[in-house]
Amino acid sequence: MAWRSCSALWRLTGRGGRWPHSLQQRCGFKKASRKPEGKKVEEELGPAHTESPEGAVQRRAPPPHWEQQASPSPPRAFGRLVRPFLFTVGFTGCSFGAAAVWQYESLKSRVQSYFDEVRADWLEKVRPQKRGDLRKEVNHWWNSLSEGQRTVTGIIAVNAVVFLCWRVPSLQRSMVKYFTSNPASKTLCSPMLLSTFSHFSFFHMAANMYVLWSFSTSAVSMLGREQFMAVYLSAGVVSSFVSYLSKMATGRFGPSLGASGAIMTVLAAVCTKMPEAKLAIIFLPMFTFTAANALKAIVAMDTAGMVLGWKFFDHAAHLGGALFGIWYVLFGHELIWKNREPFVKLWHDLRTRGRGGGGGAGGGAV
């Protein structure tokens, strides 16, 4: 199994200093085949600005068993996308609905958390201090992280667990079925989300998670953790659906996996919100350019790759993620998040009614 990787490391330069970022594309990988119509598996990473020497062939583990899947016949091809489309719309709505409820519950419990923290600080002063307390060190490290970094820690942990599952031979068949997205597969909907957390190559996962970690502080401070999680999860499904559309239209089928579609949304959202921010290639810091110009170049490259049929990356997933991020910052925030109040009021009424109606009709909305 040959694994091809390509990455670019970027640095975001602000007023207070430089923030390192890397923009990692979903990389493609192929399985060598004796037959002319062998299967091609493309791992997807975010958009690369320049080629990297790390793009060498790597042999990490025995390759998974890729089952032969027949391509759908042309008359019925796009009919197979009805369920994925409904899943995309439904999952996106549920994600933002759950995020609104999450924010409501978080704000409602903030007062109680404040008193709990005051009590914990008092007990900490009363109790004798223990030197070398591991729990205290972990808490100190956790509290030193930004809210964005704490938010994406769970995402990184899930990606790491899925990566380890790829190393278990007995799980290979299930991993290919549920953790790679392919419109020619019998399982269409759940892989659209699960493949967002799936990486076979360690370099692929490390690069994607570094990008997510780097942009997390800016993205979460801009959106809030609840809205960020809704956007990230929705972006993974939306980018997978755009990939389905492209593969159906071109007839080039193959499994895809990786978080770069969702990460492209985060990248595009930050660049759209802060277009004048300075970006620089980490190995060439003397060359700087604005975030707006970088985003234009990324969109142009993925558009060309999709039109010209470049097979190294899943350019459709990249482009879908980037366009979703741009759309959400310009329009989606106003259309979706700003109109969540009726849903939150409904949740408040249901929650109050479930407790016997003792809450009153006052301010449940956040």
Disulfide bonds with the S-S distance in Angstrom:
none
